[in-house]
Amino acid sequence: MGRALPDLTYCAHQFRLAPLSEGRIEADGTLQCSYHSWRFDSSGRCTDIPQALDAKAKAVACASSRSCVTAYPTQQQYGLIWAWSSAGPAAAAQAAERRPAIVCICI
């Protein structure tokens, strides 16, 4: 099983209106939002808020559950990245046990 993939729908900031799918993966593996540059690790935890006024404010804001995004388990198979459709420990366990199936329909 691969690393978890944060929800690419919306950033935790700005009422969740900024799409994370427009962000980019940084050298350290975090996903950076293109709107305000918040960064998220593979568990969905916010790791950086550049607008925070000081280190203490950044630590408090990053630790808040409101600054996190949902992370989904993934697998890399057949040259593709497969994202599990649910999140949490049960989904991670199920994703680890199963491989994606390719179904060929010949006409």
C-alpha positions as CSV (number, residue, x, y, z in Angstrom):
1,M,0.0,0.0,0.0
2,G,1.2,3.5,-0.7
3,R,1.1,6.7,1.2
4,A,-2.2,8.3,2.0
5,L,-3.4,11.0,-0.3
6,P,-5.0,14.1,1.2
7,D,-8.4,15.1,0.0
8,L,-7.8,17.1,-3.2
9,T,-11.2,18.7,-3.2
10,Y,-10.7,21.7,-0.9
11,C,-8.1,23.3,1.4
12,A,-9.0,23.5,5.1
13,H,-8.6,27.3,4.8
14,Q,-11.1,29.9,3.4
15,F,-14.2,27.9,4.1
16,R,-12.8,25.1,2.1
17,L,-13.2,26.9,-1.2
18,A,-9.6,26.6,-2.6
19,P,-9.1,23.3,-4.5
20,L,-6.1,21.4,-3.4
21,S,-6.0,19.7,-6.8
22,E,-4.5,23.0,-8.1
23,G,-1.7,22.7,-5.5
24,R,1.7,21.1,-5.9
25,I,3.8,18.5,-4.2
26,E,6.9,20.0,-2.5
27,A,10.4,18.4,-2.3
28,D,9.6,17.2,1.3
29,G,6.4,15.4,0.1
30,T,3.9,17.8,1.4
31,L,1.0,19.1,-0.7
32,Q,1.0,22.9,-0.9
33,C,-2.3,24.8,-1.5
34,S,-2.0,27.2,-4.4
35,Y,-4.2,29.8,-2.8
36,H,-2.5,30.6,0.6
37,S,0.4,28.1,0.5
38,W,-0.8,26.1,3.5
39,R,1.0,22.7,3.4
40,F,-0.3,19.2,4.3
41,D,1.5,15.9,5.0
42,S,0.3,12.5,3.8
43,S,-1.9,12.1,6.9
44,G,-3.8,15.3,6.1
45,R,-2.1,17.2,9.0
46,C,-1.3,20.9,8.3
47,T,2.5,21.3,8.5
48,D,2.9,25.0,7.6
49,I,0.9,28.2,7.5
50,P,3.1,30.9,6.1
51,Q,0.8,33.7,7.3
52,A,1.2,32.8,11.0
53,L,2.6,35.7,12.9
54,D,5.1,33.7,15.0
55,A,6.2,30.1,15.8
56,K,3.7,29.8,18.7
57,A,0.7,30.9,16.6
58,K,1.8,28.6,13.8
59,A,2.1,25.6,16.1
60,V,-1.3,26.3,17.6
61,A,-3.0,26.7,14.2
62,C,-1.3,23.7,12.7
63,A,-2.3,21.5,15.7
64,S,-6.0,22.5,15.3
65,S,-8.3,19.8,13.9
66,R,-9.9,22.6,11.8
67,S,-6.7,23.0,9.8
68,C,-6.5,19.3,8.7
69,V,-7.8,17.7,5.6
70,T,-9.0,14.1,5.1
71,A,-6.4,11.6,3.9
72,Y,-7.3,8.6,1.8
73,P,-5.2,5.4,1.5
74,T,-3.6,4.8,-1.9
75,Q,-2.0,2.1,-3.9
76,Q,0.2,2.2,-7.0
77,Q,-0.6,-0.7,-9.3
78,Y,-0.5,-1.1,-13.1
79,G,1.2,2.2,-13.5
80,L,-1.7,4.1,-11.9
81,I,-2.4,5.5,-8.4
82,W,-5.6,4.1,-6.9
83,A,-7.3,6.1,-4.1
84,W,-9.6,4.4,-1.7
85,S,-13.0,5.9,-1.5
86,S,-13.2,6.1,2.3
87,A,-10.8,7.3,5.0
88,G,-9.7,6.2,8.5
89,P,-8.0,3.1,10.0
90,A,-10.6,0.6,8.7
91,A,-10.2,1.9,5.1
92,A,-6.4,1.8,5.4
93,A,-6.6,-1.9,6.6
94,Q,-9.0,-2.8,3.7
95,A,-6.8,-1.0,1.2
96,A,-3.8,-2.9,2.4
97,E,-5.5,-6.3,2.0
98,R,-6.9,-5.7,-1.5
99,R,-5.4,-5.0,-4.9
100,P,-7.3,-3.1,-7.6
101,A,-8.8,-5.3,-10.3
102,I,-8.5,-4.6,-13.9
103,V,-11.5,-6.0,-15.9
104,C,-11.0,-6.4,-19.7
105,I,-14.1,-6.6,-21.8
106,C,-13.4,-8.0,-25.2
107,I,-15.9,-7.3,-27.9
